[in-house]
Amino acid sequence: MNTTRQTLLHRVRDPSDREAWEQFFELYSPLLEGYARAHGLGKDDAEEVRDQCLEVLAKKLPGFEYERARGSFSSWLHRIAHGKVIDLVRARKVRARESVELSTLTDETHSLDRHWEAQWRAEHLRYALGKVQSDEEPERFRVFEMLLVDELDVAEVCARTGLKATQVYKIKAAVLAKVRAVLERLGTGAEA
């Protein structure tokens, strides 16, 4: 299923499951803040939007049942975040030069704006890389970073680490498989 990890959504239905809520917060709070900031809100206002969204989720998730016909969790969360940004702009009467025009925020022709989708994917990747990094040997993860973040070629990584090319390729494949596994558990498909 190409949706947010169903087990996490099921677990956060229980308000007493602190671990699930911490994981949920770690994954989605940067997304919510980033979305608000992308719409011109300052840090404090973006945190307020995040907190308002999380408050809505805390109230709604205990009764949440995933229904594919009603759309993905991503689109539902986007609608909540979008509405909270609009509410804050209206309530604060944020000046146009400090924020986007209210008319562009309320334009319903953008059902799932591009920034949300890009931010959704970026936050899931950030989260997955963090999880893998915390479980991986630092030297192995650094090899992975040199290849994919620093964009060094295999020969340069070998020169810097003293590893053979086959070892570098094996490390890359193993770490990448772990990242993909975390992303798969999170459900990062097109509908996620």
Wavefront OBJ file of the C-alpha trace (Angstrom):
o trace
v 0.000 0.000 0.000
v 1.408 3.389 -0.994
v 0.374 5.269 2.104
v 1.925 6.474 5.290
v 2.962 3.502 7.346
v -0.322 2.072 8.539
v 1.174 0.692 11.742
v 2.358 4.131 12.847
v -1.051 5.621 12.096
v -2.650 2.801 14.047
v -0.268 3.265 16.970
v -0.842 7.023 17.272
v -4.532 6.330 17.678
v -3.548 5.446 21.235
v -2.708 8.761 22.954
v -0.684 6.908 25.605
v 1.778 5.450 23.058
v 4.503 8.049 23.616
v 7.012 6.310 21.376
v 4.613 6.398 18.421
v 3.836 10.069 19.003
v 7.547 10.905 19.278
v 8.209 9.114 15.999
v 5.193 10.814 14.413
v 6.372 14.232 15.659
v 9.938 13.613 14.458
v 8.666 12.720 10.999
v 5.897 15.260 10.457
v 6.743 18.383 12.468
v 9.515 19.510 10.038
v 7.107 18.940 7.155
v 4.376 21.060 8.741
v 6.775 23.852 9.747
v 8.448 23.843 6.338
v 5.111 24.076 4.590
v 4.093 27.090 6.686
v 7.479 28.746 6.131
v 7.180 28.188 2.384
v 3.974 30.202 2.521
v 5.823 33.156 3.980
v 5.208 32.649 7.679
v 7.927 33.348 10.224
v 9.411 30.750 12.557
v 6.998 31.411 15.435
v 3.945 31.385 13.161
v 5.164 28.211 11.439
v 5.547 26.519 14.820
v 2.037 27.652 15.709
v 0.688 26.118 12.484
v 2.574 22.904 13.318
v 1.135 22.824 16.830
v -2.399 23.507 15.597
v -2.089 20.703 13.045
v -0.772 18.288 15.670
v -3.651 19.268 17.952
v -6.146 18.436 15.190
v -4.354 15.140 14.575
v -4.376 14.262 18.279
v -8.142 14.734 18.278
v -8.889 13.050 14.939
v -6.417 10.153 14.818
v -8.011 8.046 17.589
v -11.026 7.603 15.314
v -9.072 7.634 12.038
v -9.712 4.751 9.679
v -7.828 4.646 6.406
v -10.172 4.536 3.432
v -8.379 4.484 0.098
v -11.393 5.982 -1.668
v -11.183 9.087 0.521
v -7.547 9.758 -0.390
v -4.137 9.392 1.166
v -2.941 10.452 4.583
v -0.632 12.925 2.834
v -3.509 14.718 1.129
v -5.524 14.760 4.371
v -2.587 16.216 6.304
v -1.997 18.719 3.494
v -5.603 19.919 3.737
v -5.234 20.380 7.496
v -1.938 22.283 7.129
v -3.273 24.397 4.278
v -6.346 25.320 6.296
v -4.278 26.244 9.349
v -2.005 28.482 7.258
v -5.079 30.238 5.831
v -6.599 30.583 9.310
v -3.406 32.110 10.691
v -3.034 34.527 7.790
v -6.660 35.628 8.225
v -6.445 35.892 12.007
v -3.204 37.818 12.038
v -3.967 39.824 8.921
v -0.414 39.149 7.860
v 0.701 41.871 5.486
v 1.019 40.801 1.870
v 4.719 41.611 1.710
v 5.395 39.270 4.667
v 3.325 36.406 3.362
v 1.806 35.094 0.203
v -1.438 36.624 -0.928
v -4.442 35.093 0.776
v -6.060 34.621 -2.637
v -3.248 32.268 -3.682
v -3.625 30.285 -0.466
v -7.334 29.781 -0.984
v -7.024 28.830 -4.653
v -8.449 25.324 -4.769
v -7.001 24.563 -8.215
v -3.844 23.331 -6.507
v -5.196 20.257 -4.710
v -1.745 19.153 -3.560
v 0.801 21.869 -4.264
v 4.262 21.017 -5.512
v 6.033 22.288 -2.426
v 4.028 19.971 -0.183
v 4.863 16.971 -2.348
v 8.569 17.842 -2.488
v 8.703 18.541 1.231
v 6.790 15.307 1.973
v 9.402 13.264 0.116
v 12.354 15.217 1.527
v 11.192 14.785 5.129
v 10.633 11.067 4.656
v 14.130 10.753 3.168
v 15.655 12.834 5.988
v 13.903 10.649 8.548
v 14.979 7.405 6.833
v 18.605 8.536 6.558
v 18.596 9.476 10.239
v 17.211 6.094 11.262
v 19.737 4.208 9.138
v 22.619 6.407 10.311
v 21.796 5.734 13.964
v 21.879 1.962 13.348
v 24.821 1.844 10.939
v 28.529 1.806 11.750
v 29.782 5.406 11.349
v 32.548 4.435 8.898
v 30.097 2.596 6.647
v 27.596 5.427 6.705
v 30.358 7.914 5.899
v 31.237 5.873 2.786
v 27.575 6.073 1.766
v 27.568 9.851 2.344
v 30.741 10.320 0.319
v 29.110 8.587 -2.624
v 25.627 10.041 -2.503
v 25.894 13.329 -0.644
v 29.430 14.462 -1.474
v 29.063 12.863 -4.945
v 32.571 11.447 -4.945
v 33.354 8.685 -7.399
v 34.305 5.229 -6.167
v 38.012 5.753 -6.895
v 38.082 8.872 -4.692
v 36.225 7.080 -1.874
v 38.732 4.225 -2.116
v 41.629 6.680 -1.967
v 40.186 8.413 1.100
v 39.178 5.285 3.013
v 41.671 2.634 1.928
v 38.805 0.351 0.904
v 38.659 -1.660 -2.314
v 36.072 -0.759 -4.945
v 34.112 -3.965 -4.294
v 33.884 -3.073 -0.601
v 32.629 0.427 -1.435
v 29.963 -0.955 -3.783
v 28.841 -3.484 -1.163
v 28.567 -0.792 1.522
v 26.601 1.461 -0.815
v 24.199 -1.345 -1.723
v 23.702 -2.445 1.886
v 23.087 1.054 3.264
v 20.860 1.977 0.334
v 18.807 -1.180 0.929
v 18.305 -0.130 4.559
v 17.216 3.378 3.517
v 14.789 1.921 0.996
v 13.397 -0.447 3.637
v 12.689 2.452 6.002
v 11.081 4.433 3.180
v 8.978 1.435 2.210
v 7.761 1.039 5.790
v 6.850 4.732 5.774
v 5.042 4.413 2.467
v 6.625 6.975 0.183
v 4.838 6.069 -3.022
v 3.081 8.549 -5.284
v -0.073 8.463 -3.189
v 1.707 8.693 0.159
l 1 2 3 4 5 6 7 8 9 10 11 12 13 14 15 16 17 18 19 20 21 22 23 24 25 26 27 28 29 30 31 32 33 34 35 36 37 38 39 40 41 42 43 44 45 46 47 48 49 50 51 52 53 54 55 56 57 58 59 60 61 62 63 64 65 66 67 68 69 70 71 72 73 74 75 76 77 78 79 80 81 82 83 84 85 86 87 88 89 90 91 92 93 94 95 96 97 98 99 100 101 102 103 104 105 106 107 108 109 110 111 112 113 114 115 116 117 118 119 120 121 122 123 124 125 126 127 128 129 130 131 132 133 134 135 136 137 138 139 140 141 142 143 144 145 146 147 148 149 150 151 152 153 154 155 156 157 158 159 160 161 162 163 164 165 166 167 168 169 170 171 172 173 174 175 176 177 178 179 180 181 182 183 184 185 186 187 188 189 190 191 192
